[in-house]
Each structure stands twice: as structure tokens, then as C-alpha cells.
Amino acid sequence: MGKTLIEKIIARNLHDENVKAGDIVTVDVDRVMIHDIFIPFVADKFKEMGFKKIWDTDKVVLIYDHLVPASQTDDTRHFRAGDAFAEEFGPIHVHRSDGICHQLMPELGYVKPGDVVFGTDSHTVTYGCVGAFSTGIGYTEMAGILGTGKLWIRVPQTIRVNINGKLPENVSAKDIILTVIGDLRADGATYQSLEFAGDTVDALSVAGRMTISNMTVEAGAKCGLFVPDDKTAAYCGLGGTLPEELAQLRPDEDAVYSRVMEYRAEDFVPVMACPSQVDSIRPVAELAPEEISVDQVFLGSCTNGRLEDLRSAASVLKDRHIAPFVKMIVTPASRSIYEAAAKEGILDILSEAGAMITHPSCGLCCGRAGGILTDDEVVVATNNRNFLGRMGTSKVRIYLASPLTAAVCALEGKITVPAAYKE
């Protein structure tokens, strides 16, 4: 019986070719990520468990991103706790305001194809973009890994998502994953791996794949995987060609799937997730006639804060200005993306169009610093969740969209189809 991609990755980790979906196994962890919100709880639990040292400090990454810049007086306690933990048990890789954790982990080479990675955040699934098994865990499990380097898991079953053809010009990776989530529903992939394949998928950039992997958890998935290829190798600093060992990380032709979903790329259209469920998906063309006014637009997050996302927005905002009553907030996903966007002139274009550029961080996505909203305001956002209270009060209406759609909505001041503005 052939193996799926997740079965191949776990089999590689365990050096056991007999691994199959449903097995309970204990994996050796290649890397862990802890962000600032969780570090005090991880540190306390680690000591409560009686551990005296970390199993491998080089494999631990601590990232301050959710609470920077601090917006509440208690936030600095998390920074102090993180610094104290790193000083006591280091050397731990610590990043203070370098960007969002899920951007930094693959961007800085902490995650490679075939790795097994855990993080204290549900969107740790993002690293599946480079062919790694990565998923979110709680602080108790993280403390256990810090002490032992191991964690037990159940090998997930797999849903295969095949996409073939050429995407329409106004459709992006965000529209793909929102459509898939709408079809699966919020619980349709619970504790399963979503495996993406097809020539449309092969043509996606690593950044586009990151967007898709990032949101697989919104369908309940344990991970969202892409077969590593030469693009992956280049992104991960492995050279222009994927090493032969990693080239074996691909599903077998006779792999067994719990479900196979088939899509034609030409059928995708710009869509939005409507308040207040991520799986409440409607085409933008269906929403536009309702004349829904927009108070704010947010471009950023670990879902869509990358250079190609900023570039997409700039392509329609160049030499134009956002509607006079709209606030537009742009938050690059990392310091390096910020610098690249500045060098390319993208930040100038966005600023001249009326956008406010912020420091790289999680910011508005998690309802912290950077533009929270109040009752009855409407925001079109490029992040991953539109739950009640996510970006302000429980009466804020959050529509999730692609960067291109978001930029057009900022220009028009209402929900608008991104059709006539492509440069």
C-alpha cells in the first residue's frame, strides 16, 4: 500500500517504513517555536515538571510578535519571562520584533522539508508550505518537548486536493484556500492532513503555498502539506535543486486518501469569508451589489503579509488614493519583507495612496496594537480569522479577502470585485 505525504514524513522521522494513518507514534522533534503570549506558561510548566535543562537549545526558537509593541501593561511581563527563560536555559534563538513567528520560521531557515515541528500557535501549520509536518500544541505539550525532545501523535489520514489549470488574473492563493474551506466547512478536515497537488499548485510561489497552508487549520486540519520541489529548495537555502533524499518526499501513486477533491483553476473567483465564520464563503461579485461600506482595510498577518501580497496591493493603489473615509493599515510580515518593500518602492506607493505602514508584528490580526475597531464597523482583512471579537468588539464585521480584493475595497470604500484595477 502506497503512502501519503504525511505518512512519508513521519516514516522518515521514525526510520520506519511501516507507518500508516491511524498509528500512535512518538516522533523526534526537529524544531519548536514558542511565541511571547505562551512563554510564561511554558516556562512555569517546564519547571513544574521538574526538568533542569532543555533537550537541545539550538532547536528552540522564541519569538516576540503578538505583543509588540506592547499595548497593555501586562505585556512586558511576557517579555521579561521570555528573556529570563532564555538566559537560564539558553542559548535559545530569540527574535525580538523581527516579524511574525510563522513568517520567520521558514524565512530564516528554521524549518526544512521533511522536518517535524511544533509551535504554541494553531497557525504553525504554515510550515507545510515547504513540506514539513508542523502543527500547533499547548504549553503543557511544549514543556514536555523541551524536556524530552519527543511528542506522541496519531498519524493523520489525508484529504487530497487536486487543482489543475491556470488561475484567472484576479484570483490568488487566498481565494483558493477560502474556497476549499467553504467546501470542507470548519470541521471538514478535523485531525487530517490536507495535501495539495496539481499543476496549478506547482505554479504557486512558496509565498502562495504559505497562505494556503496557513489557513488549513480553519477547516480543522492537523497540517496542510505541499510536496517540496526546486522552489522549496531555493527558498530554504538548499540550492537550486532539491536534494535527492528530499525528492523522495512525495506521495505514492497508490496512496490511500480519505477523500479526493478536484478543482479546475479556471473556476475559481475572488471570494470573501463573511462575518463571523471562516467557512461562510461568498463570491465578491455576489456581495458587491449589496453596497457594503468599508471602514477599514488590513493588509498583513502570517497569511498575507509577504512581499508578493504588498506588491499585489500596490499594483492597484499606484497613482490612486484610498477612499477618504477608509483607514488602511499595512503590516509587513517580517523586517526583511519591510526592507524589501521599501527598497522596491512599494511602501512609498502604499503610503502615498493613504495607507498607514506599521512595524512587522501580529498586531491587528490578534486584536492587539495597530487599529482595533468598534461596534458596527466593517473591515476587509487579509488575515485568517473573522471570529467575533477578533479585531475589536464583538460587533465588528470582518470580511476576509485576498490582498488584491482588499486594496480595491480600500479604493472604492465598499466591497468591490477586483477586476478593473489590475495594472
C-alpha positions as CSV (number, residue, x, y, z in Angstrom):
1,M,0.0,0.0,0.0
2,G,1.4,3.4,-1.0
3,K,1.9,6.3,1.4
4,T,0.6,9.8,1.5
5,L,3.0,12.7,2.0
6,I,2.3,12.9,5.8
7,E,3.0,9.2,6.1
8,K,6.3,9.6,4.2
9,I,7.4,12.5,6.5
10,I,6.6,10.6,9.7
11,A,8.1,7.4,8.4
12,R,11.3,9.3,7.6
13,N,11.4,10.7,11.1
14,L,10.9,7.3,12.8
15,H,13.0,5.4,10.3
16,D,10.1,3.0,10.0
17,E,8.5,2.3,6.6
18,N,5.5,0.5,8.2
19,V,4.0,3.8,9.5
20,K,0.4,4.3,8.4
21,A,-2.6,6.6,9.1
22,G,-4.1,5.9,12.5
23,D,-0.9,4.7,14.2
24,I,0.0,6.2,17.5
25,V,3.7,7.1,17.4
26,T,6.3,9.1,19.3
27,V,8.3,11.4,17.0
28,D,11.7,13.1,17.4
29,V,11.1,16.8,17.2
30,D,13.3,18.8,14.8
31,R,12.4,22.3,15.9
32,V,9.9,24.1,18.2
33,M,8.6,27.6,18.3
34,I,7.3,29.5,21.3
35,H,5.8,32.9,20.9
36,D,5.5,35.7,23.5
37,I,2.0,35.0,24.6
38,F,2.7,31.5,25.8
39,I,6.3,31.7,27.1
40,P,5.4,32.4,30.8
41,F,3.1,29.4,30.8
42,V,5.6,27.2,29.1
43,A,8.4,28.2,31.5
44,D,6.3,27.6,34.5
45,K,5.1,24.2,33.3
46,F,8.6,23.2,32.3
47,K,9.9,23.8,35.8
48,E,6.8,22.3,37.4
49,M,7.6,19.1,35.5
50,G,11.0,19.0,37.2
51,F,13.1,19.5,34.1
52,K,16.6,21.0,34.7
53,K,17.7,21.5,31.1
54,I,16.3,21.8,27.6
55,W,16.9,18.7,25.4
56,D,18.6,20.8,22.6
57,T,18.6,24.6,23.0
58,D,19.6,25.0,19.3
59,K,16.2,23.6,18.3
60,V,14.2,26.1,20.3
61,V,13.0,29.4,18.8
62,L,11.4,32.1,20.9
63,I,9.7,34.9,19.0
64,Y,8.2,38.2,20.3
65,D,5.5,39.1,17.8
66,H,1.9,39.1,19.2
67,L,2.5,41.6,21.9
68,V,4.9,44.1,20.1
69,P,4.7,46.9,20.5
70,A,3.1,46.4,23.9
71,S,-0.5,47.6,24.1
72,Q,-1.3,46.5,27.7
73,T,0.6,46.9,30.9
74,D,0.9,43.2,31.4
75,D,2.5,42.6,28.1
76,T,6.0,43.4,29.3
77,R,5.7,40.6,31.9
78,H,5.8,38.2,28.9
79,F,9.0,39.7,27.6
80,R,10.7,39.5,31.0
81,A,9.6,35.9,31.4
82,G,11.0,35.0,28.0
83,D,14.3,36.8,28.5
84,A,14.7,35.1,31.9
85,F,14.0,31.7,30.5
86,A,16.4,32.2,27.6
87,E,19.1,33.4,29.9
88,E,18.7,30.5,32.3
89,F,18.4,27.7,29.8
90,G,20.0,29.2,26.6
91,P,21.4,29.6,24.1
92,I,17.9,29.8,22.6
93,H,17.2,31.6,19.3
94,V,15.3,34.7,20.4
95,H,13.8,37.2,17.9
96,R,12.5,40.5,19.3
97,S,10.3,42.3,16.9
98,D,11.8,40.7,13.8
99,G,8.5,39.7,12.4
100,I,5.6,37.2,12.8
101,C,6.6,33.8,14.0
102,H,5.1,31.8,11.1
103,Q,6.9,34.0,8.6
104,L,10.2,33.9,10.4
105,M,10.4,30.1,10.9
106,P,10.6,29.2,7.2
107,E,12.1,32.5,6.1
108,L,15.1,32.2,8.5
109,G,15.7,28.5,7.7
110,Y,14.5,27.1,11.0
111,V,12.2,24.7,9.0
112,K,13.3,22.4,6.2
113,P,11.4,19.9,4.1
114,G,10.7,16.7,6.0
115,D,11.0,18.3,9.4
116,V,8.7,17.6,12.3
117,V,7.9,21.0,14.0
118,F,5.6,22.1,16.8
119,G,4.7,25.6,17.9
120,T,2.5,27.2,20.5
121,D,0.1,28.6,18.0
122,S,-2.6,27.0,15.8
123,H,-1.2,28.5,12.6
124,T,2.1,26.6,13.0
125,V,0.5,24.5,10.1
126,T,2.0,27.2,7.8
127,Y,5.3,25.4,7.5
128,G,3.7,22.7,5.5
129,C,4.4,25.0,2.6
130,V,7.9,23.6,2.5
131,G,6.9,20.0,3.0
132,A,7.3,19.9,6.8
133,F,4.9,18.4,9.3
134,S,4.1,21.2,11.6
135,T,1.2,21.8,13.9
136,G,0.1,23.7,17.0
137,I,0.2,22.5,20.6
138,G,-0.5,23.8,24.0
139,Y,2.0,24.9,26.7
140,T,1.9,21.5,28.6
141,E,2.9,19.6,25.4
142,M,5.6,22.2,24.6
143,A,7.1,21.9,28.1
144,G,7.2,18.2,27.7
145,I,9.1,18.5,24.3
146,L,11.5,21.0,25.8
147,G,12.5,18.4,28.4
148,T,12.5,15.3,26.2
149,G,12.7,16.3,22.5
150,K,9.7,14.0,21.8
151,L,5.9,14.0,21.4
152,W,3.4,11.4,20.7
153,I,0.9,11.9,17.8
154,R,-1.7,10.0,15.8
155,V,-0.7,9.8,12.2
156,P,-3.4,11.7,10.3
157,Q,-5.5,10.5,7.4
158,T,-5.2,12.6,4.3
159,I,-7.6,14.6,2.1
160,R,-6.1,15.2,-1.3
161,V,-6.8,18.5,-3.0
162,N,-6.0,18.5,-6.8
163,I,-6.0,21.8,-8.6
164,N,-5.2,22.0,-12.3
165,G,-5.3,24.8,-14.9
166,K,-4.5,28.5,-15.0
167,L,-5.9,30.8,-12.4
168,P,-7.8,33.9,-13.5
169,E,-5.7,37.1,-13.1
170,N,-7.8,38.5,-10.2
171,V,-7.6,35.2,-8.2
172,S,-4.8,34.3,-5.8
173,A,-3.9,31.6,-3.3
174,K,-6.1,33.3,-0.7
175,D,-9.2,32.7,-2.9
176,I,-8.1,29.1,-3.3
177,I,-7.9,28.3,0.3
178,L,-11.1,30.2,1.2
179,T,-13.0,28.3,-1.4
180,V,-11.6,24.9,-0.2
181,I,-12.6,25.8,3.4
182,G,-16.0,26.8,2.3
183,D,-16.4,23.4,0.6
184,L,-15.0,21.4,3.5
185,R,-16.6,23.6,6.3
186,A,-14.8,24.4,9.5
187,D,-14.7,20.9,10.8
188,G,-14.4,19.0,7.5
189,A,-10.7,18.1,7.8
190,T,-10.5,17.6,11.6
191,Y,-7.3,15.9,12.5
192,Q,-6.5,15.2,8.9
193,S,-3.7,16.3,6.6
194,L,-4.6,18.4,3.6
195,E,-2.3,17.5,0.7
196,F,-2.3,19.9,-2.2
197,A,-1.3,18.8,-5.7
198,G,-1.7,19.6,-9.4
199,D,-0.1,21.9,-12.0
200,T,-1.8,25.0,-10.5
201,V,-0.2,24.1,-7.2
202,D,3.2,23.5,-8.8
203,A,3.0,27.0,-10.3
204,L,2.3,28.7,-7.0
205,S,5.2,30.6,-5.3
206,V,6.3,29.4,-1.9
207,A,4.6,32.5,-0.5
208,G,1.3,31.5,-2.1
209,R,1.7,28.0,-0.6
210,M,2.3,29.6,2.8
211,T,-1.0,31.3,2.5
212,I,-2.8,28.1,1.8
213,S,-1.0,26.0,4.5
214,N,-1.6,28.8,7.0
215,M,-5.4,28.5,6.7
216,T,-5.8,24.7,6.6
217,V,-6.3,24.7,10.3
218,E,-9.5,26.7,9.7
219,A,-11.0,23.5,8.3
220,G,-9.8,21.6,11.4
221,A,-6.7,20.1,9.6
222,K,-3.7,18.9,11.6
223,C,-1.4,20.1,8.8
224,G,-1.5,21.4,5.2
225,L,1.2,19.9,3.0
226,F,2.9,20.7,-0.3
227,V,5.4,18.4,-2.0
228,P,8.8,20.0,-1.8
229,D,10.3,21.0,-5.1
230,D,13.1,23.2,-6.6
231,K,11.2,26.3,-5.5
232,T,11.2,24.9,-2.0
233,A,14.9,24.2,-2.2
234,A,15.7,27.7,-3.3
235,Y,13.6,29.2,-0.6
236,C,15.1,27.0,2.2
237,G,18.7,27.7,1.1
238,L,19.3,24.2,-0.2
239,G,20.5,25.3,-3.6
240,G,18.6,25.5,-6.9
241,T,17.7,21.8,-6.9
242,L,16.0,19.7,-4.3
243,P,18.5,17.1,-2.8
244,E,17.8,13.5,-3.8
245,E,17.0,12.5,-0.3
246,L,14.2,15.1,0.0
247,A,13.0,14.4,-3.5
248,Q,11.6,11.2,-2.1
249,L,9.2,13.2,0.0
250,R,6.2,12.8,-2.4
251,P,3.1,10.7,-2.1
252,D,3.0,7.3,-3.9
253,E,0.7,6.9,-6.8
254,D,-1.3,4.2,-4.9
255,A,-1.5,6.2,-1.7
256,V,-4.8,5.9,0.1
257,Y,-6.9,9.0,0.8
258,S,-9.9,9.6,3.0
259,R,-11.2,11.9,0.3
260,V,-10.1,13.5,-3.0
261,M,-11.3,17.0,-4.0
262,E,-10.9,18.1,-7.7
263,Y,-10.8,21.7,-8.9
264,R,-10.3,23.5,-12.2
265,A,-8.3,26.6,-11.7
266,E,-10.4,28.5,-14.2
267,D,-13.5,28.0,-12.0
268,F,-12.0,30.0,-9.0
269,V,-13.3,33.5,-8.5
270,P,-12.5,36.2,-5.9
271,V,-14.3,35.3,-2.7
272,M,-14.7,36.5,0.9
273,A,-15.2,34.8,4.2
274,C,-18.2,36.7,5.7
275,P,-18.9,37.6,9.3
276,S,-18.3,35.7,11.5
277,Q,-17.3,32.3,10.3
278,V,-14.3,31.4,8.2
279,D,-16.3,28.9,6.2
280,S,-19.1,31.4,5.3
281,I,-17.7,31.9,1.8
282,R,-19.4,34.0,-0.9
283,P,-18.1,35.3,-4.2
284,V,-17.2,39.0,-4.1
285,A,-19.4,39.5,-7.2
286,E,-22.3,38.3,-5.2
287,L,-21.6,40.7,-2.3
288,A,-20.8,43.8,-4.3
289,P,-24.4,44.7,-5.3
290,E,-25.2,44.9,-1.6
291,E,-23.2,48.1,-1.4
292,I,-21.4,47.2,1.8
293,S,-19.4,50.2,3.0
294,V,-15.9,49.6,4.4
295,D,-14.5,51.5,7.3
296,Q,-11.0,49.8,7.4
297,V,-8.8,47.6,5.4
298,F,-6.0,45.5,6.9
299,L,-3.2,44.1,4.7
300,G,-0.8,41.9,6.7
301,S,-0.6,38.9,9.0
302,C,1.1,35.5,8.7
303,T,-1.5,34.7,6.0
304,N,-0.9,37.6,3.6
305,G,1.8,40.0,4.7
306,R,4.5,38.8,2.3
307,L,6.2,40.8,-0.4
308,E,4.0,39.5,-3.3
309,D,1.0,40.4,-1.2
310,L,2.2,44.0,-0.7
311,R,3.1,44.1,-4.4
312,S,-0.3,43.0,-5.4
313,A,-2.0,45.8,-3.4
314,A,0.5,48.3,-4.8
315,S,-0.4,47.3,-8.3
316,V,-3.9,48.8,-7.9
317,L,-3.0,51.6,-5.5
318,K,-0.3,53.1,-7.6
319,D,-1.2,56.7,-8.5
320,R,-4.5,56.3,-6.8
321,H,-5.8,57.2,-3.3
322,I,-8.0,55.2,-1.0
323,A,-11.5,56.4,-0.2
324,P,-11.4,59.5,2.1
325,F,-13.3,57.8,5.0
326,V,-11.3,54.5,4.9
327,K,-8.4,53.6,7.2
328,M,-5.9,51.3,5.6
329,I,-3.3,49.6,7.7
330,V,-0.4,47.7,6.2
331,T,1.8,45.4,8.3
332,P,4.6,43.5,6.6
333,A,5.1,40.0,8.0
334,S,8.8,40.4,8.8
335,R,11.6,43.0,9.0
336,S,13.2,41.7,5.8
337,I,9.9,42.0,3.9
338,Y,9.5,45.5,5.2
339,E,13.0,46.4,4.0
340,A,12.5,44.7,0.6
341,A,9.2,46.5,0.1
342,A,10.8,49.8,1.0
343,K,13.7,49.2,-1.5
344,E,11.3,48.3,-4.2
345,G,9.2,51.4,-3.7
346,I,6.1,49.5,-2.6
347,L,5.9,51.2,0.8
348,D,6.0,54.6,-0.9
349,I,3.2,53.6,-3.2
350,L,1.0,52.4,-0.3
351,S,1.8,55.4,1.8
352,E,1.1,57.9,-1.0
353,A,-2.2,56.1,-1.5
354,G,-3.1,56.9,2.1
355,A,-2.2,53.7,3.9
356,M,-0.6,53.6,7.3
357,I,2.5,51.3,7.5
358,T,3.3,49.6,10.8
359,H,6.1,47.7,12.3
360,P,6.1,43.9,11.5
361,S,4.0,42.1,14.1
362,C,0.8,40.2,14.6
363,G,-0.9,43.4,15.6
364,L,-4.4,43.9,14.4
365,C,-4.9,40.2,13.4
366,C,-5.0,39.2,17.0
367,G,-6.8,42.3,18.2
368,R,-3.8,43.9,19.8
369,A,-1.9,47.0,18.8
370,G,-2.4,48.5,15.4
371,G,-6.0,49.6,14.7
372,I,-8.7,47.6,16.6
373,L,-12.3,48.5,15.6
374,T,-15.5,49.3,17.4
375,D,-19.3,48.4,17.1
376,D,-20.8,48.2,13.6
377,E,-17.5,49.0,11.8
378,V,-16.7,46.9,8.7
379,V,-13.1,45.7,8.0
380,V,-11.9,43.9,5.0
381,A,-8.8,42.0,6.1
382,T,-6.2,39.6,4.6
383,N,-5.7,37.6,7.8
384,N,-7.0,34.2,8.7
385,R,-9.9,34.5,11.2
386,N,-13.0,36.6,11.3
387,F,-14.4,35.4,14.7
388,L,-16.5,37.6,16.9
389,G,-14.2,40.0,18.8
390,R,-11.1,39.0,16.9
391,M,-10.2,42.6,15.7
392,G,-12.1,44.7,18.2
393,T,-15.6,44.5,19.8
394,S,-17.9,41.5,19.1
395,K,-20.0,43.8,16.8
396,V,-17.2,44.4,14.3
397,R,-17.9,42.8,11.0
398,I,-14.8,41.1,9.5
399,Y,-14.6,40.1,5.8
400,L,-11.6,38.0,4.9
401,A,-10.2,38.5,1.4
402,S,-7.1,38.5,-0.8
403,P,-4.7,41.4,-0.9
404,L,-5.9,42.4,-4.4
405,T,-9.5,42.4,-3.3
406,A,-8.7,44.3,-0.1
407,A,-6.8,47.0,-2.0
408,V,-9.7,47.5,-4.4
409,C,-12.2,47.7,-1.5
410,A,-10.0,50.4,0.1
411,L,-10.1,52.4,-3.1
412,E,-13.8,52.2,-3.6
413,G,-14.7,52.4,0.1
414,K,-17.0,49.4,-0.3
415,I,-16.8,45.8,-1.2
416,T,-15.9,45.6,-4.8
417,V,-14.9,43.0,-7.3
418,P,-11.1,43.2,-8.1
419,A,-11.5,43.2,-11.9
420,A,-10.7,46.6,-13.5
421,Y,-7.7,47.7,-11.4
422,K,-5.0,45.3,-12.5
423,E,-2.0,47.3,-13.7
